[in-house]
Amino acid sequence: MPQLNPAPWFIILVFSWMLLLVILPVKVLTFILPNNPTPQNIQKPKMKAWNWPWY
């Protein structure tokens, strides 16, 4: 490939990066999830102290 003219390959590279960085993220971010995640309980459960019979 070094024998080829780099001008058309550079344009192909630029357009492919434009596709990946501009068009595709917009399409992915407009995707709506069927089930919205619900927040979980943020309170930590109280832990009981261990009873060590040999201590």
CHARMM-style PDB file with segment names, atoms N, HN, CA, C and O in Angstrom:
ATOM      1  N   MET     1       0.797  -1.200   0.000  1.00  0.00      PROA
ATOM      2  CA  MET     1       0.000   0.000   0.000  1.00  0.00      PROA
ATOM      3  C   MET     1       0.846   1.274   0.000  1.00  0.00      PROA
ATOM      4  O   MET     1       0.293   2.329  -0.309  1.00  0.00      PROA
ATOM      5  N   PRO     2       2.124   1.261   0.317  1.00  0.00      PROA
ATOM      6  CA  PRO     2       2.910   2.497   0.246  1.00  0.00      PROA
ATOM      7  C   PRO     2       3.016   3.057  -1.167  1.00  0.00      PROA
ATOM      8  O   PRO     2       3.298   4.243  -1.335  1.00  0.00      PROA
ATOM      9  N   GLN     3       2.795   2.229  -2.185  1.00  0.00      PROA
ATOM     10  HN  GLN     3       2.566   1.265  -2.048  1.00  0.00      PROA
ATOM     11  CA  GLN     3       2.905   2.713  -3.548  1.00  0.00      PROA
ATOM     12  C   GLN     3       1.700   3.560  -3.951  1.00  0.00      PROA
ATOM     13  O   GLN     3       1.764   4.305  -4.928  1.00  0.00      PROA
ATOM     14  N   LEU     4       0.614   3.449  -3.211  1.00  0.00      PROA
ATOM     15  HN  LEU     4       0.562   2.843  -2.417  1.00  0.00      PROA
ATOM     16  CA  LEU     4      -0.607   4.152  -3.590  1.00  0.00      PROA
ATOM     17  C   LEU     4      -0.539   5.626  -3.196  1.00  0.00      PROA
ATOM     18  O   LEU     4       0.221   6.023  -2.313  1.00  0.00      PROA
ATOM     19  N   ASN     5      -1.338   6.400  -3.862  1.00  0.00      PROA
ATOM     20  HN  ASN     5      -1.955   6.077  -4.580  1.00  0.00      PROA
ATOM     21  CA  ASN     5      -1.444   7.820  -3.566  1.00  0.00      PROA
ATOM     22  C   ASN     5      -2.155   7.982  -2.213  1.00  0.00      PROA
ATOM     23  O   ASN     5      -3.259   7.459  -2.062  1.00  0.00      PROA
ATOM     24  N   PRO     6      -1.580   8.678  -1.225  1.00  0.00      PROA
ATOM     25  CA  PRO     6      -2.206   8.764   0.098  1.00  0.00      PROA
ATOM     26  C   PRO     6      -3.413   9.684   0.146  1.00  0.00      PROA
ATOM     27  O   PRO     6      -4.164   9.640   1.120  1.00  0.00      PROA
ATOM     28  N   ALA     7      -3.630  10.511  -0.859  1.00  0.00      PROA
ATOM     29  HN  ALA     7      -3.021  10.546  -1.650  1.00  0.00      PROA
ATOM     30  CA  ALA     7      -4.723  11.479  -0.803  1.00  0.00      PROA
ATOM     31  C   ALA     7      -6.093  10.814  -0.659  1.00  0.00      PROA
ATOM     32  O   ALA     7      -6.833  11.207   0.242  1.00  0.00      PROA
ATOM     33  N   PRO     8      -6.486   9.834  -1.480  1.00  0.00      PROA
ATOM     34  CA  PRO     8      -7.829   9.263  -1.286  1.00  0.00      PROA
ATOM     35  C   PRO     8      -7.933   8.466   0.012  1.00  0.00      PROA
ATOM     36  O   PRO     8      -9.009   8.415   0.608  1.00  0.00      PROA
ATOM     37  N   TRP     9      -6.848   7.847   0.462  1.00  0.00      PROA
ATOM     38  HN  TRP     9      -5.975   7.889  -0.023  1.00  0.00      PROA
ATOM     39  CA  TRP     9      -6.905   7.072   1.698  1.00  0.00      PROA
ATOM     40  C   TRP     9      -7.047   7.976   2.909  1.00  0.00      PROA
ATOM     41  O   TRP     9      -7.683   7.608   3.897  1.00  0.00      PROA
ATOM     42  N   PHE    10      -6.459   9.151   2.830  1.00  0.00      PROA
ATOM     43  HN  PHE    10      -5.943   9.449   2.027  1.00  0.00      PROA
ATOM     44  CA  PHE    10      -6.605  10.083   3.933  1.00  0.00      PROA
ATOM     45  C   PHE    10      -8.045  10.578   4.036  1.00  0.00      PROA
ATOM     46  O   PHE    10      -8.567  10.721   5.141  1.00  0.00      PROA
ATOM     47  N   ILE    11      -8.686  10.839   2.916  1.00  0.00      PROA
ATOM     48  HN  ILE    11      -8.261  10.723   2.018  1.00  0.00      PROA
ATOM     49  CA  ILE    11     -10.087  11.269   2.923  1.00  0.00      PROA
ATOM     50  C   ILE    11     -10.982  10.154   3.464  1.00  0.00      PROA
ATOM     51  O   ILE    11     -11.919  10.418   4.218  1.00  0.00      PROA
ATOM     52  N   ILE    12     -10.697   8.921   3.082  1.00  0.00      PROA
ATOM     53  HN  ILE    12      -9.937   8.707   2.469  1.00  0.00      PROA
ATOM     54  CA  ILE    12     -11.469   7.788   3.603  1.00  0.00      PROA
ATOM     55  C   ILE    12     -11.284   7.681   5.109  1.00  0.00      PROA
ATOM     56  O   ILE    12     -12.250   7.430   5.829  1.00  0.00      PROA
ATOM     57  N   LEU    13     -10.079   7.862   5.593  1.00  0.00      PROA
ATOM     58  HN  LEU    13      -9.294   8.065   5.008  1.00  0.00      PROA
ATOM     59  CA  LEU    13      -9.805   7.835   7.026  1.00  0.00      PROA
ATOM     60  C   LEU    13     -10.569   8.936   7.754  1.00  0.00      PROA
ATOM     61  O   LEU    13     -11.168   8.690   8.800  1.00  0.00      PROA
ATOM     62  N   VAL    14     -10.549  10.138   7.208  1.00  0.00      PROA
ATOM     63  HN  VAL    14     -10.062  10.338   6.358  1.00  0.00      PROA
ATOM     64  CA  VAL    14     -11.234  11.268   7.848  1.00  0.00      PROA
ATOM     65  C   VAL    14     -12.743  11.033   7.887  1.00  0.00      PROA
ATOM     66  O   VAL    14     -13.383  11.272   8.911  1.00  0.00      PROA
ATOM     67  N   PHE    15     -13.307  10.570   6.785  1.00  0.00      PROA
ATOM     68  HN  PHE    15     -12.787  10.376   5.953  1.00  0.00      PROA
ATOM     69  CA  PHE    15     -14.753  10.336   6.763  1.00  0.00      PROA
ATOM     70  C   PHE    15     -15.166   9.184   7.674  1.00  0.00      PROA
ATOM     71  O   PHE    15     -16.235   9.230   8.282  1.00  0.00      PROA
ATOM     72  N   SER    16     -14.343   8.168   7.771  1.00  0.00      PROA
ATOM     73  HN  SER    16     -13.474   8.130   7.277  1.00  0.00      PROA
ATOM     74  CA  SER    16     -14.691   7.069   8.672  1.00  0.00      PROA
ATOM     75  C   SER    16     -14.636   7.523  10.134  1.00  0.00      PROA
ATOM     76  O   SER    16     -15.471   7.119  10.943  1.00  0.00      PROA
ATOM     77  N   TRP    17     -13.650   8.364  10.472  1.00  0.00      PROA
ATOM     78  HN  TRP    17     -12.971   8.692   9.815  1.00  0.00      PROA
ATOM     79  CA  TRP    17     -13.600   8.882  11.841  1.00  0.00      PROA
ATOM     80  C   TRP    17     -14.760   9.841  12.107  1.00  0.00      PROA
ATOM     81  O   TRP    17     -15.295   9.874  13.215  1.00  0.00      PROA
ATOM     82  N   MET    18     -15.147  10.609  11.110  1.00  0.00      PROA
ATOM     83  HN  MET    18     -14.713  10.582  10.210  1.00  0.00      PROA
ATOM     84  CA  MET    18     -16.316  11.482  11.289  1.00  0.00      PROA
ATOM     85  C   MET    18     -17.563  10.652  11.531  1.00  0.00      PROA
ATOM     86  O   MET    18     -18.400  11.009  12.361  1.00  0.00      PROA
ATOM     87  N   LEU    19     -17.689   9.556  10.816  1.00  0.00      PROA
ATOM     88  HN  LEU    19     -17.009   9.266  10.142  1.00  0.00      PROA
ATOM     89  CA  LEU    19     -18.822   8.669  11.026  1.00  0.00      PROA
ATOM     90  C   LEU    19     -18.813   8.110  12.439  1.00  0.00      PROA
ATOM     91  O   LEU    19     -19.844   8.085  13.112  1.00  0.00      PROA
ATOM     92  N   LEU    20     -17.651   7.665  12.884  1.00  0.00      PROA
ATOM     93  HN  LEU    20     -16.814   7.685  12.337  1.00  0.00      PROA
ATOM     94  CA  LEU    20     -17.569   7.048  14.208  1.00  0.00      PROA
ATOM     95  C   LEU    20     -17.753   8.059  15.342  1.00  0.00      PROA
ATOM     96  O   LEU    20     -18.359   7.736  16.364  1.00  0.00      PROA
ATOM     97  N   LEU    21     -17.243   9.266  15.172  1.00  0.00      PROA
ATOM     98  HN  LEU    21     -16.751   9.528  14.342  1.00  0.00      PROA
ATOM     99  CA  LEU    21     -17.242  10.224  16.271  1.00  0.00      PROA
ATOM    100  C   LEU    21     -18.418  11.195  16.264  1.00  0.00      PROA
ATOM    101  O   LEU    21     -18.697  11.817  17.289  1.00  0.00      PROA
ATOM    102  N   VAL    22     -19.112  11.342  15.145  1.00  0.00      PROA
ATOM    103  HN  VAL    22     -18.886  10.836  14.312  1.00  0.00      PROA
ATOM    104  CA  VAL    22     -20.186  12.323  15.075  1.00  0.00      PROA
ATOM    105  C   VAL    22     -21.539  11.665  14.882  1.00  0.00      PROA
ATOM    106  O   VAL    22     -22.475  11.949  15.630  1.00  0.00      PROA
ATOM    107  N   ILE    23     -21.657  10.810  13.911  1.00  0.00      PROA
ATOM    108  HN  ILE    23     -20.897  10.580  13.303  1.00  0.00      PROA
ATOM    109  CA  ILE    23     -22.975  10.289  13.545  1.00  0.00      PROA
ATOM    110  C   ILE    23     -23.409   9.138  14.453  1.00  0.00      PROA
ATOM    111  O   ILE    23     -24.538   9.134  14.945  1.00  0.00      PROA
ATOM    112  N   LEU    24     -22.547   8.186  14.675  1.00  0.00      PROA
ATOM    113  HN  LEU    24     -21.630   8.190  14.276  1.00  0.00      PROA
ATOM    114  CA  LEU    24     -22.934   7.013  15.464  1.00  0.00      PROA
ATOM    115  C   LEU    24     -23.264   7.327  16.922  1.00  0.00      PROA
ATOM    116  O   LEU    24     -24.249   6.783  17.422  1.00  0.00      PROA
ATOM    117  N   PRO    25     -22.503   8.178  17.651  1.00  0.00      PROA
ATOM    118  CA  PRO    25     -22.893   8.468  19.029  1.00  0.00      PROA
ATOM    119  C   PRO    25     -24.260   9.135  19.132  1.00  0.00      PROA
ATOM    120  O   PRO    25     -24.986   8.900  20.098  1.00  0.00      PROA
ATOM    121  N   VAL    26     -24.620   9.958  18.157  1.00  0.00      PROA
ATOM    122  HN  VAL    26     -24.030  10.148  17.372  1.00  0.00      PROA
ATOM    123  CA  VAL    26     -25.937  10.590  18.171  1.00  0.00      PROA
ATOM    124  C   VAL    26     -27.021   9.528  18.045  1.00  0.00      PROA
ATOM    125  O   VAL    26     -28.035   9.586  18.741  1.00  0.00      PROA
ATOM    126  N   LYS    27     -26.812   8.569  17.168  1.00  0.00      PROA
ATOM    127  HN  LYS    27     -25.988   8.523  16.603  1.00  0.00      PROA
ATOM    128  CA  LYS    27     -27.795   7.504  16.993  1.00  0.00      PROA
ATOM    129  C   LYS    27     -27.861   6.604  18.231  1.00  0.00      PROA
ATOM    130  O   LYS    27     -28.942   6.150  18.605  1.00  0.00      PROA
ATOM    131  N   VAL    28     -26.746   6.349  18.851  1.00  0.00      PROA
ATOM    132  HN  VAL    28     -25.868   6.718  18.547  1.00  0.00      PROA
ATOM    133  CA  VAL    28     -26.748   5.487  20.038  1.00  0.00      PROA
ATOM    134  C   VAL    28     -27.397   6.202  21.220  1.00  0.00      PROA
ATOM    135  O   VAL    28     -28.133   5.581  21.986  1.00  0.00      PROA
ATOM    136  N   LEU    29     -27.135   7.488  21.376  1.00  0.00      PROA
ATOM    137  HN  LEU    29     -26.537   7.993  20.753  1.00  0.00      PROA
ATOM    138  CA  LEU    29     -27.694   8.217  22.513  1.00  0.00      PROA
ATOM    139  C   LEU    29     -29.192   8.450  22.392  1.00  0.00      PROA
ATOM    140  O   LEU    29     -29.854   8.689  23.401  1.00  0.00      PROA
ATOM    141  N   THR    30     -29.738   8.387  21.198  1.00  0.00      PROA
ATOM    142  HN  THR    30     -29.201   8.193  20.378  1.00  0.00      PROA
ATOM    143  CA  THR    30     -31.181   8.551  21.045  1.00  0.00      PROA
ATOM    144  C   THR    30     -31.929   7.254  21.304  1.00  0.00      PROA
ATOM    145  O   THR    30     -33.159   7.252  21.324  1.00  0.00      PROA
ATOM    146  N   PHE    31     -31.227   6.167  21.501  1.00  0.00      PROA
ATOM    147  HN  PHE    31     -30.227   6.169  21.486  1.00  0.00      PROA
ATOM    148  CA  PHE    31     -31.857   4.891  21.796  1.00  0.00      PROA
ATOM    149  C   PHE    31     -32.535   4.957  23.158  1.00  0.00      PROA
ATOM    150  O   PHE    31     -31.916   5.389  24.130  1.00  0.00      PROA
ATOM    151  N   ILE    32     -33.776   4.545  23.246  1.00  0.00      PROA
ATOM    152  HN  ILE    32     -34.279   4.194  22.456  1.00  0.00      PROA
ATOM    153  CA  ILE    32     -34.541   4.581  24.491  1.00  0.00      PROA
ATOM    154  C   ILE    32     -34.583   3.171  25.068  1.00  0.00      PROA
ATOM    155  O   ILE    32     -34.957   2.217  24.386  1.00  0.00      PROA
ATOM    156  N   LEU    33     -34.197   3.055  26.323  1.00  0.00      PROA
ATOM    157  HN  LEU    33     -33.893   3.830  26.877  1.00  0.00      PROA
ATOM    158  CA  LEU    33     -34.231   1.753  26.972  1.00  0.00      PROA
ATOM    159  C   LEU    33     -35.676   1.351  27.254  1.00  0.00      PROA
ATOM    160  O   LEU    33     -36.473   2.196  27.660  1.00  0.00      PROA
ATOM    161  N   PRO    34     -36.031   0.094  27.051  1.00  0.00      PROA
ATOM    162  CA  PRO    34     -37.407  -0.323  27.313  1.00  0.00      PROA
ATOM    163  C   PRO    34     -37.752  -0.304  28.807  1.00  0.00      PROA
ATOM    164  O   PRO    34     -38.899  -0.053  29.177  1.00  0.00      PROA
ATOM    165  N   ASN    35     -36.779  -0.563  29.644  1.00  0.00      PROA
ATOM    166  HN  ASN    35     -35.848  -0.766  29.343  1.00  0.00      PROA
ATOM    167  CA  ASN    35     -37.006  -0.561  31.088  1.00  0.00      PROA
ATOM    168  C   ASN    35     -36.034   0.417  31.719  1.00  0.00      PROA
ATOM    169  O   ASN    35     -34.824   0.192  31.714  1.00  0.00      PROA
ATOM    170  N   ASN    36     -36.567   1.505  32.264  1.00  0.00      PROA
ATOM    171  HN  ASN    36     -37.550   1.688  32.268  1.00  0.00      PROA
ATOM    172  CA  ASN    36     -35.689   2.463  32.925  1.00  0.00      PROA
ATOM    173  C   ASN    36     -35.193   1.867  34.237  1.00  0.00      PROA
ATOM    174  O   ASN    36     -35.980   1.276  34.976  1.00  0.00      PROA
ATOM    175  N   PRO    37     -33.929   2.007  34.538  1.00  0.00      PROA
ATOM    176  CA  PRO    37     -33.416   1.454  35.791  1.00  0.00      PROA
ATOM    177  C   PRO    37     -33.985   2.199  36.994  1.00  0.00      PROA
ATOM    178  O   PRO    37     -34.097   3.425  36.987  1.00  0.00      PROA
ATOM    179  N   THR    38     -34.331   1.460  37.996  1.00  0.00      PROA
ATOM    180  HN  THR    38     -34.239   0.465  38.003  1.00  0.00      PROA
ATOM    181  CA  THR    38     -34.853   2.054  39.222  1.00  0.00      PROA
ATOM    182  C   THR    38     -33.740   2.136  40.247  1.00  0.00      PROA
ATOM    183  O   THR    38     -32.916   1.226  40.329  1.00  0.00      PROA
ATOM    184  N   PRO    39     -33.694   3.200  41.031  1.00  0.00      PROA
ATOM    185  CA  PRO    39     -32.629   3.309  42.048  1.00  0.00      PROA
ATOM    186  C   PRO    39     -32.798   2.250  43.130  1.00  0.00      PROA
ATOM    187  O   PRO    39     -33.910   1.941  43.558  1.00  0.00      PROA
ATOM    188  N   GLN    40     -31.692   1.719  43.548  1.00  0.00      PROA
ATOM    189  HN  GLN    40     -30.789   1.970  43.201  1.00  0.00      PROA
ATOM    190  CA  GLN    40     -31.699   0.711  44.589  1.00  0.00      PROA
ATOM    191  C   GLN    40     -31.703   1.392  45.957  1.00  0.00      PROA
ATOM    192  O   GLN    40     -31.484   2.598  46.065  1.00  0.00      PROA
ATOM    193  N   ASN    41     -31.951   0.614  46.977  1.00  0.00      PROA
ATOM    194  HN  ASN    41     -32.129  -0.366  46.889  1.00  0.00      PROA
ATOM    195  CA  ASN    41     -31.926   1.126  48.336  1.00  0.00      PROA
ATOM    196  C   ASN    41     -30.487   1.526  48.664  1.00  0.00      PROA
ATOM    197  O   ASN    41     -29.577   0.700  48.600  1.00  0.00      PROA
ATOM    198  N   ILE    42     -30.289   2.794  49.016  1.00  0.00      PROA
ATOM    199  HN  ILE    42     -31.028   3.466  49.068  1.00  0.00      PROA
ATOM    200  CA  ILE    42     -28.927   3.264  49.252  1.00  0.00      PROA
ATOM    201  C   ILE    42     -28.499   3.112  50.708  1.00  0.00      PROA
ATOM    202  O   ILE    42     -27.340   3.363  51.038  1.00  0.00      PROA
ATOM    203  N   GLN    43     -29.413   2.706  51.580  1.00  0.00      PROA
ATOM    204  HN  GLN    43     -30.355   2.502  51.312  1.00  0.00      PROA
ATOM    205  CA  GLN    43     -29.037   2.511  52.979  1.00  0.00      PROA
ATOM    206  C   GLN    43     -28.339   1.163  53.127  1.00  0.00      PROA
ATOM    207  O   GLN    43     -28.791   0.151  52.591  1.00  0.00      PROA
ATOM    208  N   LYS    44     -27.237   1.169  53.857  1.00  0.00      PROA
ATOM    209  HN  LYS    44     -26.870   1.991  54.293  1.00  0.00      PROA
ATOM    210  CA  LYS    44     -26.516  -0.070  54.088  1.00  0.00      PROA
ATOM    211  C   LYS    44     -27.206  -0.830  55.221  1.00  0.00      PROA
ATOM    212  O   LYS    44     -27.648  -0.219  56.193  1.00  0.00      PROA
ATOM    213  N   PRO    45     -27.301  -2.145  55.107  1.00  0.00      PROA
ATOM    214  CA  PRO    45     -27.891  -2.910  56.208  1.00  0.00      PROA
ATOM    215  C   PRO    45     -26.965  -2.884  57.422  1.00  0.00      PROA
ATOM    216  O   PRO    45     -25.741  -2.892  57.292  1.00  0.00      PROA
ATOM    217  N   LYS    46     -27.580  -2.852  58.602  1.00  0.00      PROA
ATOM    218  HN  LYS    46     -28.574  -2.846  58.707  1.00  0.00      PROA
ATOM    219  CA  LYS    46     -26.772  -2.839  59.825  1.00  0.00      PROA
ATOM    220  C   LYS    46     -26.231  -4.236  60.071  1.00  0.00      PROA
ATOM    221  O   LYS    46     -26.966  -5.224  60.050  1.00  0.00      PROA
ATOM    222  N   MET    47     -24.946  -4.290  60.302  1.00  0.00      PROA
ATOM    223  HN  MET    47     -24.349  -3.488  60.320  1.00  0.00      PROA
ATOM    224  CA  MET    47     -24.300  -5.575  60.526  1.00  0.00      PROA
ATOM    225  C   MET    47     -24.261  -5.867  62.026  1.00  0.00      PROA
ATOM    226  O   MET    47     -24.007  -4.983  62.844  1.00  0.00      PROA
ATOM    227  N   LYS    48     -24.517  -7.113  62.357  1.00  0.00      PROA
ATOM    228  HN  LYS    48     -24.724  -7.831  61.692  1.00  0.00      PROA
ATOM    229  CA  LYS    48     -24.450  -7.530  63.749  1.00  0.00      PROA
ATOM    230  C   LYS    48     -23.008  -7.879  64.102  1.00  0.00      PROA
ATOM    231  O   LYS    48     -22.244  -8.340  63.255  1.00  0.00      PROA
ATOM    232  N   ALA    49     -22.651  -7.656  65.351  1.00  0.00      PROA
ATOM    233  HN  ALA    49     -23.272  -7.281  66.040  1.00  0.00      PROA
ATOM    234  CA  ALA    49     -21.316  -8.045  65.805  1.00  0.00      PROA
ATOM    235  C   ALA    49     -21.254  -9.564  65.923  1.00  0.00      PROA
ATOM    236  O   ALA    49     -22.229 -10.206  66.314  1.00  0.00      PROA
ATOM    237  N   TRP    50     -20.116 -10.121  65.586  1.00  0.00      PROA
ATOM    238  HN  TRP    50     -19.324  -9.599  65.269  1.00  0.00      PROA
ATOM    239  CA  TRP    50     -19.961 -11.563  65.679  1.00  0.00      PROA
ATOM    240  C   TRP    50     -19.700 -11.957  67.134  1.00  0.00      PROA
ATOM    241  O   TRP    50     -18.962 -11.290  67.859  1.00  0.00      PROA
ATOM    242  N   ASN    51     -20.309 -13.022  67.518  1.00  0.00      PROA
ATOM    243  HN  ASN    51     -20.909 -13.564  66.929  1.00  0.00      PROA
ATOM    244  CA  ASN    51     -20.050 -13.579  68.848  1.00  0.00      PROA
ATOM    245  C   ASN    51     -18.990 -14.661  68.720  1.00  0.00      PROA
ATOM    246  O   ASN    51     -19.231 -15.729  68.159  1.00  0.00      PROA
ATOM    247  N   TRP    52     -17.804 -14.359  69.257  1.00  0.00      PROA
ATOM    248  HN  TRP    52     -17.608 -13.491  69.713  1.00  0.00      PROA
ATOM    249  CA  TRP    52     -16.709 -15.327  69.201  1.00  0.00      PROA
ATOM    250  C   TRP    52     -16.674 -16.093  70.510  1.00  0.00      PROA
ATOM    251  O   TRP    52     -16.252 -15.544  71.528  1.00  0.00      PROA
ATOM    252  N   PRO    53     -17.105 -17.346  70.511  1.00  0.00      PROA
ATOM    253  CA  PRO    53     -17.156 -18.088  71.779  1.00  0.00      PROA
ATOM    254  C   PRO    53     -15.770 -18.411  72.342  1.00  0.00      PROA
ATOM    255  O   PRO    53     -15.660 -18.660  73.542  1.00  0.00      PROA
ATOM    256  N   TRP    54     -14.709 -18.418  71.534  1.00  0.00      PROA
ATOM    257  HN  TRP    54     -14.798 -18.215  70.558  1.00  0.00      PROA
ATOM    258  CA  TRP    54     -13.397 -18.774  72.035  1.00  0.00      PROA
ATOM    259  C   TRP    54     -12.572 -17.557  72.440  1.00  0.00      PROA
ATOM    260  O   TRP    54     -11.424 -17.712  72.856  1.00  0.00      PROA
ATOM    261  N   TYR    55     -13.123 -16.359  72.329  1.00  0.00      PROA
ATOM    262  HN  TYR    55     -14.056 -16.234  71.991  1.00  0.00      PROA
ATOM    263  CA  TYR    55     -12.347 -15.188  72.683  1.00  0.00      PROA
ATOM    264  C   TYR    55     -12.673 -14.728  74.066  1.00  0.00      PROA
ATOM    265  OT1 TYR    55     -12.108 -13.742  74.539  1.00  0.00      PROA
TER     266      TYR     55
END
